[in-house]
């Protein structure tokens, strides 16, 4: 099982919206991938409530059955549409991919 975790810190005021508004928009876009990309085995999106400066605003946790499935996900046209939203909204991104026992 492949675990793919991404953390984003968002910019303030993109498209005239607050950071929380843009975080909800990104959350919805990410959650909508679940029904569109069959390689996704599990997907969870969280919005941060911790006020410390070091916290990320949006977290993505996904699972894939193989590295090949993760690669298909990353190249999928629906994922690439969300990548464009991410690029517009985010100031910082952290990612971790690892293989976990099934």
N, C-alpha and C positions, 0 to 999 in steps of 0.2 A: 504494500500500500504506500502510495506517495502522498505526502502532506505538503501543501503549498500554502504558505502564510504570507500575507502582505499587510503592511501597516502604512498608512498615509497621514501626513500632516497637511491640512488644506490651507489655501490662501484665503484671506479675508476679502469679501466684496466682489467676487467674480460674478460678472453679468448682473451686477447690482443686487445680489443676494447675500445674505449673511452666511457665515461659515456653517451654522447648523442647517440652514436651508439647503446649501450645496451638499452637505454630508448626507442628508436624507435623499437627495436626488441621486447621488452616487450609490447609496445603499440600494435603492430601488433598481437602478440599472444593473448592478451586480447580481441581485437576487433574481432578476428576470433571465439571467443566463442559464439558470438551472433547467428550465424547460426547453431551452434551445440548443444546448450542447450536450449530446448524449454521453460524452466521456466523463462528465462531472459525476462522481459517486456521492459526494456530499458537499454542501456549501452553506456557510454561515457568515453573515455580515453583522458586525457590531459597531455601534456608535459610542464613543468614549464619553464617560461622565466624570472622569478624574481631572480636576482642574490644574494639575501640575504642568509646568512648562515642557517637561520631557515626554509627556503623553502624546500618543498619536490620536488623530480625530476619528479615523475609520479603520477597522480591522476586517480582513478577509481570511477565512479559514476554508480551505477546500481539500478534498481527497480525490485521488485518482487511482485506478487499479494498476497503472504502470507509468513509466517515464514516457512511453510512446503516447499514452492518453493525455498526459500533461502537455506534451508537445503539440498534439492535435488541438487541444483547447487553446493554447497560446496563439495558434495560427488561424483559428476559426474566425470567419468574418464577423460574427456577432460579438466575439470577444474583442476584436480589433476596433469595433465601434465604441465599446466601453473604454478602451485604451485612450481614444481621443478625448473622451470626457475627463478621464483621469489626468491626462496631460494638461488640460485647461485648468483644472481645479486644484492640483496639488503643488505644494512647495517642496515636499520631501517624501521619499518612498523608501521603504525597507522591505526586503523579501527574504524568505528562507524556504528552501525546498529540501526535504529529506525523506529517506525511505524508512518506514516503520514496519515492524512485524505485523502480520495480518492477524 
